[in-house]
Amino acid sequence: MDKHKITYRNPMPEEAEKIVAFYNQVGGETPFLSFIKDEYPLSIKEEEEYIKGLNGNTNNTMILALDGSEIVGLTTITSTHKVKSRHEGELGIVVAKKYHGQGIGTELIRQAIDWCKGNGVTTRIHLDVSADNLTAISIYLKFGFVMEGCLKNQTLIDGKYYDTYVMGMMLN
């Protein structure tokens, strides 16, 4: 895989099935997502409606990373439209395991931050990250995210509890 052949773009509604399949696949590759293999909460129809709703949306987006036509990563910025909190977007990101360490996640984060800076609404981004996901934490810190808190024992995997860090950054 040549990382220069990775393309980045917004999804199309007809890609909903591929996106749901991707999420269900990566759910089994890492303990760091909020769901496990085949546990992604949206149906294909719900994902399709979500993607349609992104068209023209000023403070929500999804960006795909593609190797040819294969989805290898994606990022989302999810915000409310409530006046008091629409300025804040939550960053979600996942890259397929076989593509780790190739700069795809970093590029997805960069594009998401740039999108937020240009949307005229988002001035703050936050995220949750497993306290033992040191690689991700290091990347977030390089982008300027700061630790804002720790949710003790938030995740339970195979009988063991894990902490979650809350991180955030202001864009101005």
C-alpha positions as CSV (number, residue, x, y, z in Angstrom):
1,M,0.0,0.0,0.0
2,D,1.3,3.4,-1.0
3,K,-0.1,6.0,1.3
4,H,0.0,8.5,-1.5
5,K,-2.7,6.5,-3.2
6,I,-5.1,6.9,-0.3
7,T,-7.9,9.3,-1.2
8,Y,-10.1,11.3,1.2
9,R,-13.6,12.4,0.6
10,N,-17.1,12.6,2.0
11,P,-19.3,9.5,1.7
12,M,-22.2,9.0,-0.7
13,P,-25.5,7.4,0.6
14,E,-25.0,4.4,-1.6
15,E,-21.9,3.6,0.4
16,A,-23.9,3.0,3.6
17,E,-23.6,-0.8,3.4
18,K,-19.8,-0.6,3.0
19,I,-19.6,1.8,5.9
20,V,-21.6,-0.4,8.2
21,A,-19.6,-3.4,7.2
22,F,-16.4,-1.5,7.8
23,Y,-17.5,-0.5,11.3
24,N,-18.5,-4.0,12.1
25,Q,-15.1,-5.3,10.9
26,V,-13.0,-2.8,12.8
27,G,-15.1,-3.4,16.0
28,G,-13.4,-6.8,16.1
29,E,-9.9,-5.5,15.5
30,T,-9.5,-3.2,18.4
31,P,-10.7,-2.9,22.0
32,F,-10.6,0.9,21.7
33,L,-14.0,1.4,20.0
34,S,-17.3,1.7,22.0
35,F,-18.6,-1.4,20.2
36,I,-17.3,-4.9,19.3
37,K,-17.4,-6.9,16.1
38,D,-20.9,-6.8,14.4
39,E,-22.2,-4.5,17.1
40,Y,-22.3,-1.2,15.2
41,P,-25.6,0.4,16.2
42,L,-26.9,1.7,12.9
43,S,-28.6,-0.4,10.2
44,I,-27.7,0.2,6.6
45,K,-30.9,2.2,6.1
46,E,-30.1,4.4,9.2
47,E,-26.5,4.9,8.0
48,E,-27.9,5.9,4.6
49,E,-30.2,8.5,6.2
50,Y,-27.3,9.7,8.3
51,I,-25.2,10.3,5.3
52,K,-28.0,12.1,3.4
53,G,-28.4,14.3,6.5
54,L,-24.7,15.4,6.2
55,N,-25.3,17.1,2.9
56,G,-25.3,20.8,3.6
57,N,-24.9,20.2,7.3
58,T,-22.9,23.0,8.8
59,N,-21.5,21.2,11.9
60,N,-21.5,17.5,11.2
61,T,-19.3,15.6,8.7
62,M,-17.8,12.3,7.8
63,I,-14.6,11.8,5.9
64,L,-13.6,8.5,4.4
65,A,-10.1,7.3,3.7
66,L,-10.1,5.0,0.7
67,D,-7.5,2.6,-0.8
68,G,-9.0,2.4,-4.3
69,S,-12.7,1.6,-3.4
70,E,-11.9,0.0,-0.1
71,I,-12.8,2.0,3.0
72,V,-9.7,1.9,5.3
73,G,-10.5,4.6,7.7
74,L,-13.0,7.3,8.6
75,T,-13.6,10.2,10.9
76,T,-16.7,12.0,12.0
77,I,-17.5,15.3,13.7
78,T,-20.8,15.0,15.5
79,S,-22.5,18.1,16.9
80,T,-25.9,19.1,18.1
81,H,-27.9,21.9,16.6
82,K,-28.9,23.2,20.0
83,V,-27.9,26.9,20.3
84,K,-25.9,26.5,23.5
85,S,-23.7,23.6,22.4
86,R,-23.7,23.5,18.6
87,H,-20.2,25.1,18.6
88,E,-18.7,21.8,20.0
89,G,-18.0,18.8,17.8
90,E,-17.1,15.3,19.0
91,L,-14.3,13.6,17.0
92,G,-14.6,10.0,16.2
93,I,-12.0,8.1,14.2
94,V,-11.1,4.6,13.2
95,V,-8.5,3.1,10.8
96,A,-8.4,-0.6,9.8
97,K,-5.7,-2.5,11.6
98,K,-3.7,-3.4,8.5
99,Y,-3.4,0.3,7.7
100,H,-2.2,1.4,11.2
101,G,1.1,3.4,11.3
102,Q,0.8,4.8,7.8
103,G,-0.3,8.3,8.7
104,I,-4.0,7.8,7.6
105,G,-5.4,8.6,11.1
106,T,-3.2,11.7,11.3
107,E,-4.5,12.9,8.0
108,L,-8.1,12.2,8.9
109,I,-7.7,14.2,12.1
110,R,-6.1,17.0,10.2
111,Q,-8.9,17.1,7.7
112,A,-11.6,17.0,10.4
113,I,-9.9,19.9,12.3
114,D,-9.6,21.9,9.1
115,W,-13.3,21.2,8.2
116,C,-14.3,22.5,11.7
117,K,-12.2,25.6,11.4
118,G,-13.9,26.4,8.1
119,N,-17.5,25.6,8.9
120,G,-18.3,28.8,10.7
121,V,-19.8,27.0,13.6
122,T,-17.4,24.7,15.4
123,T,-15.0,26.4,17.9
124,R,-14.3,23.4,20.1
125,I,-13.6,19.7,19.5
126,H,-13.7,17.0,22.2
127,L,-13.1,13.2,22.1
128,D,-13.0,10.2,24.4
129,V,-10.0,7.8,24.2
130,S,-9.1,4.7,26.2
131,A,-6.4,5.6,28.7
132,D,-4.3,2.7,27.5
133,N,-4.4,3.8,23.8
134,L,-1.1,5.6,24.1
135,T,-0.6,5.9,20.3
136,A,-3.8,7.8,19.8
137,I,-3.2,9.9,22.9
138,S,0.2,10.9,21.5
139,I,-1.3,12.0,18.2
140,Y,-4.1,14.0,19.8
141,L,-1.6,15.8,22.0
142,K,0.4,16.7,18.9
143,F,-2.7,18.3,17.4
144,G,-3.2,20.4,20.5
145,F,-5.8,18.4,22.4
146,V,-5.5,18.6,26.2
147,M,-6.5,16.2,28.9
148,E,-9.8,17.4,30.5
149,G,-10.7,14.5,32.7
150,C,-10.7,10.8,33.4
151,L,-13.8,8.5,33.5
152,K,-12.7,5.8,35.9
153,N,-13.6,2.2,35.0
154,Q,-15.8,3.3,32.1
155,T,-15.2,0.3,29.8
156,L,-15.4,-3.4,30.8
157,I,-13.6,-5.9,28.5
158,D,-13.3,-9.5,29.5
159,G,-13.8,-8.8,33.1
160,K,-11.3,-6.0,33.3
161,Y,-12.2,-2.3,33.7
162,Y,-10.5,0.5,31.7
163,D,-10.4,4.2,32.2
164,T,-11.4,6.7,29.5
165,Y,-9.7,10.1,29.0
166,V,-11.7,13.0,27.9
167,M,-9.7,15.4,25.7
168,G,-10.6,18.7,24.1
169,M,-9.3,21.7,22.2
170,M,-10.4,25.1,21.3
171,L,-9.9,26.1,17.6
172,N,-9.6,29.8,18.0
